[in-house]
């Protein structure tokens, strides 16, 4: 059995820096809309190049992590709770825009963080 040493914050910080394979189904920008009291997830398509980088399907150019590229979302998903948003995204949308289980798990965690921020009036910043 492996023992994990550190605070929950340090564990999360370390795990956030690990390498992940990017989902060829696309990526999401998650935010809280306080006016409508909704958790929102904009879905963007991408292609993964031979170096493992997410690229714009129209230009083939890598998508910068820091922003600076204006793209229109493929779809916008909204929900009042993380559970409602997960049901819409994973159960009602066909085909599901998420291809990897680790991506689905990540989205579930982020939707929960966004819900907590919405309920408690806190700022939400996507990990």
Backbone torsions as a table, in degrees:
resi	resn	phi	psi	omega
1	UNK	NA	130.2	-179.9
2	UNK	-87.6	132.1	177.6
3	UNK	-97.9	129.6	179.2
4	UNK	-98.3	126.1	-178.4
5	UNK	-109.6	134.9	176.6
6	UNK	132.6	168.8	177.3
7	UNK	-76.5	162.4	177.7
8	UNK	-60.6	-34.5	179.0
9	UNK	-66.1	-43.4	-179.7
10	UNK	-68.5	-35.4	176.4
11	UNK	-62.8	-48.0	179.4
12	UNK	-62.3	-41.6	178.8
13	UNK	-60.2	-44.5	-179.8
14	UNK	-64.6	-44.6	-179.2
15	UNK	-66.8	-30.2	179.0
16	UNK	-68.2	-19.2	-178.8
17	UNK	-96.1	1.4	-178.3
18	UNK	-72.8	159.1	176.7
19	UNK	-74.5	137.3	174.4
20	UNK	-131.2	147.8	173.2
21	UNK	-80.5	131.5	-178.4
22	UNK	-76.1	142.9	-177.7
23	UNK	-76.8	121.5	178.1
24	UNK	-67.1	-11.5	177.2
25	UNK	-76.5	-12.5	178.1
26	UNK	122.8	-171.6	-179.0
27	UNK	-135.3	166.0	-176.1
28	UNK	-125.5	142.7	169.0
29	UNK	-110.5	117.3	-174.1
30	UNK	-105.4	137.6	177.9
31	UNK	-153.0	166.0	178.4
32	UNK	-107.4	129.0	175.0
33	UNK	-102.3	100.4	-175.7
34	UNK	-68.7	-31.1	-179.3
35	UNK	-63.5	-42.5	-179.2
36	UNK	-96.1	-6.6	-177.9
37	UNK	59.8	44.2	-178.5
38	UNK	-123.7	149.1	167.7
39	UNK	-90.6	130.3	-175.3
40	UNK	-122.1	144.2	178.1
41	UNK	-137.0	110.0	175.8
42	UNK	-85.9	126.7	179.4
43	UNK	-101.0	132.4	178.0
44	UNK	-122.8	136.7	176.1
45	UNK	-79.5	158.1	174.2
46	UNK	-155.4	167.1	168.3
47	UNK	-121.0	150.1	179.1
48	UNK	-103.3	123.1	-177.8
49	UNK	-81.5	179.8	-176.2
50	UNK	-68.6	-12.1	175.2
51	UNK	-95.6	2.6	178.9
52	UNK	83.1	15.3	-179.5
53	UNK	-94.1	142.4	174.7
54	UNK	-76.3	127.7	-177.2
55	UNK	-124.7	152.1	175.6
56	UNK	-64.5	124.0	-178.3
57	UNK	-64.4	-21.8	-179.0
58	UNK	-82.9	-37.9	-175.0
59	UNK	-107.3	-20.9	-175.5
60	UNK	78.7	-0.1	-179.6
61	UNK	-81.1	143.5	176.8
62	UNK	-58.9	143.0	179.0
63	UNK	-89.5	119.7	-178.3
64	UNK	-70.6	139.9	178.6
65	UNK	-70.0	-27.6	-174.8
66	UNK	-84.6	5.8	-178.7
67	UNK	88.4	-155.3	179.2
68	UNK	89.9	-12.9	178.5
69	UNK	-110.8	123.8	-179.8
70	UNK	-94.1	118.2	178.0
71	UNK	-131.4	153.6	174.9
72	UNK	-91.1	137.0	178.1
73	UNK	-67.2	149.7	175.1
74	UNK	-72.4	-35.1	179.6
75	UNK	-159.1	157.3	174.2
76	UNK	-125.2	122.6	178.9
77	UNK	-106.1	138.3	179.1
78	UNK	-135.3	153.3	176.5
79	UNK	-160.3	156.1	178.0
80	UNK	-81.6	-21.7	178.1
81	UNK	-136.5	164.0	176.3
82	UNK	-61.0	-40.5	-178.7
83	UNK	-63.9	-45.5	179.0
84	UNK	-59.9	-42.3	-179.9
85	UNK	-66.3	-41.1	177.5
86	UNK	-63.3	-41.1	178.7
87	UNK	-62.6	-46.0	178.9
88	UNK	-59.6	-44.7	-174.6
89	UNK	-74.8	-48.7	-171.2
90	UNK	-93.3	-24.2	-176.6
91	UNK	-108.4	-34.7	-174.2
92	UNK	-97.6	-20.8	-177.5
93	UNK	-92.0	121.6	179.1
94	UNK	-127.1	126.9	-5.2
95	UNK	-74.3	152.2	178.9
96	UNK	-64.6	131.6	-178.3
97	UNK	-77.1	0.7	-179.8
98	UNK	-109.4	124.9	-177.0
99	UNK	-101.2	-24.3	-173.7
100	UNK	-111.8	136.7	179.4
101	UNK	-62.4	-37.5	179.2
102	UNK	-65.2	-31.2	176.6
103	UNK	-69.4	-41.6	177.3
104	UNK	-61.9	-42.3	178.9
105	UNK	-63.4	-43.4	177.3
106	UNK	-58.6	-47.2	-179.3
107	UNK	-61.6	-42.6	177.1
108	UNK	-57.9	-44.0	178.2
109	UNK	-62.6	-44.9	-178.3
110	UNK	-67.2	-38.4	177.8
111	UNK	-63.0	-38.1	177.6
112	UNK	-65.8	-42.8	178.1
113	UNK	-61.8	-40.8	179.4
114	UNK	-66.1	-39.3	178.5
115	UNK	-63.5	-45.0	178.9
116	UNK	-60.7	-43.7	178.6
117	UNK	-63.1	-41.3	-180.0
118	UNK	-64.1	-47.4	-177.9
119	UNK	-65.1	-37.9	-175.1
120	UNK	-95.5	3.9	179.6
121	UNK	68.1	27.0	-178.3
122	UNK	-98.4	163.3	176.0
123	UNK	-74.1	142.5	175.3
124	UNK	-117.2	127.0	174.3
125	UNK	-126.9	123.3	-177.9
126	UNK	-65.4	136.6	178.1
127	UNK	-79.7	NA	NA
